[in-house]
Amino acid sequence: MMNAQAKRLREQLREVLAKEIGFLQEREDDAIPDSWKAREEADYLQRLSDEEVQTAQRSGIWALPDLKKAPDSFRALAALAKEAADFGRRPDVSARSPNDADPLFKDCLQRGVSWRKAWELWWFTRQVSDLIDRETRIVDLGSGHGHLTAHLARAFGIRACGYEKNSDFVSRANDLHAVFNPSLSFKTCDLLKEDPELSAQSLLIGLHACGILGDLAVKLCAKARCSLAFVACCHQKIPGDFRASLNEEDPIRLDRRILGLANSRNADHPVEGEFEQNRNTRIKRLALRLLLRNRGIWVTYGDEAHGTGRRHLRDTDFKALAAEIFAKRDLDAPTIPECERAWSEACGRYPKIERAALSRETFSPLIELYIALDRAAYLEHRGFQTELVRLFPPELSPRNLMLRAKCAEL
Ligand SMILES: C[S@@+](CC[C@H](N)C(=O)[O-])C[C@H]1O[C@@H](n2cnc3c(N)ncnc32)[C@H](O)[C@@H]1O
């Protein structure tokens, strides 16, 4: 059952989010918004050294040794954020890697799976073993290349089906896994249009399943009265503009900007270079906004790259990127001096913006936990026992909060 801490946090998070929703909706366009400047902690944040900013971005604002110098209101927020980020941590989930000789881990590593992914599969298997009891079939939502589906089918000797909307991924999953195992299948399916086949004997799973699939999973689980083990990701990937709470007593509606914040936290120990690359991409975005503005085109945060993929944005040199984006917008190519001016202005402004943004980023674990607790409460109201656990160490991925549910009445 949802424990007393979970119930208290749900109330507290709802109250905090309702109060701060206007502030959270604002993003920097080319300068720090007034609502950010008005925060009690604004001056404290601007005084942080580069090293302190990095610590706060990597490990959370609560990791700053001199947080005692911050205003009381911000210290209280930071303490709540730390509690949310730690919620569901279990002593057995430590940063240690599984033993290479462990046959389960060897199986996870099969067929071109990266070490990081193999660890995720290994932890996932450990955390669901007690959910497989009367369950006879695993149903994986957003199964990607099918590594998790296939591994669980082998580990538990159980039938499994992966549902995935990308047909290339489904073909690859079939070639990699299903040809070797007749009790395994993968199906191309847009889960927003078609329901998966479920019964009370199913275990419904998802690992890093995007946005709306989280709400869909709990609704499907409630309808089928089946078990659930689900780790959400990319909360902002929703069809409409807002995510409304699943529970009627809770009036909170979070827009995509706020939902994206739930995903924004860096890993404590990112892959080498990842942290710097992410920062550099944000500076590129700011420089693009400034460049467009100098041509009289006002774009808001997030619209500057005009549909350019995240990786392309990260890996392409700024001048080449600017030329591509201007071409997409049917604008004359930016000149080299124009690009250089925008880049140097962005580099000058960014350190102040990133300090001010720490206020908003402190809400990241609060939003992620609030959504998970909303989903858990929805299932509890319908006769399920639920639990939220940190599936694996944050070093593997900060998106590690698993919602486990079992129908209590069966
Ligand atoms: C981040 S990936 C995770 C893949 C896999 N579970 C893993 O952990 O490697 C999310 C997957 O969900 C799929 N997906 C997103 N929306 C979907 C939908 N509406 N129907 C089916 N699959 C969807 C995506 O195509 C993507 O492969």
PDBQT file of the ligand as one rigid body, heavy atoms in Angstrom, charges set to zero:
ROOT
HETATM    1  C1  LIG A 501      12.777   5.288 -24.988  1.00  0.00    +0.000 C 
HETATM    2  S1  LIG A 501      12.206   3.981 -25.947  1.00  0.00    +0.000 S 
HETATM    3  C2  LIG A 501      12.372   2.619 -24.852  1.00  0.00    +0.000 C 
HETATM    4  C3  LIG A 501      12.495   1.311 -25.583  1.00  0.00    +0.000 C 
HETATM    5  C4  LIG A 501      12.680   0.079 -24.707  1.00  0.00    +0.000 C 
HETATM    6  N1  LIG A 501      11.598  -0.105 -23.776  1.00  0.00    +0.000 N 
HETATM    7  C5  LIG A 501      14.008   0.130 -24.005  1.00  0.00    +0.000 C 
HETATM    8  O1  LIG A 501      14.042   0.315 -22.785  1.00  0.00    +0.000 OA
HETATM    9  O2  LIG A 501      15.047   0.026 -24.679  1.00  0.00    +0.000 OA
HETATM   10  C6  LIG A 501      10.456   4.226 -26.014  1.00  0.00    +0.000 C 
HETATM   11  C7  LIG A 501       9.790   3.422 -27.118  1.00  0.00    +0.000 C 
HETATM   12  O3  LIG A 501       8.371   3.629 -27.057  1.00  0.00    +0.000 OA
HETATM   13  C8  LIG A 501       7.887   3.629 -28.392  1.00  0.00    +0.000 C 
HETATM   14  N2  LIG A 501       6.571   4.309 -28.427  1.00  0.00    +0.000 N 
HETATM   15  C9  LIG A 501       6.329   5.618 -28.151  1.00  0.00    +0.000 A 
HETATM   16  N3  LIG A 501       5.028   5.888 -28.325  1.00  0.00    +0.000 NA
HETATM   17  C10 LIG A 501       4.419   4.746 -28.689  1.00  0.00    +0.000 A 
HETATM   18  C11 LIG A 501       3.069   4.394 -29.032  1.00  0.00    +0.000 A 
HETATM   19  N4  LIG A 501       2.106   5.315 -29.039  1.00  0.00    +0.000 N 
HETATM   20  N5  LIG A 501       2.805   3.118 -29.363  1.00  0.00    +0.000 NA
HETATM   21  C12 LIG A 501       3.798   2.182 -29.380  1.00  0.00    +0.000 A 
HETATM   22  N6  LIG A 501       5.090   2.460 -29.090  1.00  0.00    +0.000 NA
HETATM   23  C13 LIG A 501       5.409   3.714 -28.756  1.00  0.00    +0.000 A 
HETATM   24  C14 LIG A 501       8.963   4.384 -29.143  1.00  0.00    +0.000 C 
HETATM   25  O4  LIG A 501       8.897   4.147 -30.550  1.00  0.00    +0.000 OA
HETATM   26  C15 LIG A 501      10.234   3.852 -28.515  1.00  0.00    +0.000 C 
HETATM   27  O5  LIG A 501      10.751   2.732 -29.176  1.00  0.00    +0.000 OA
ENDROOT
TORSDOF 0
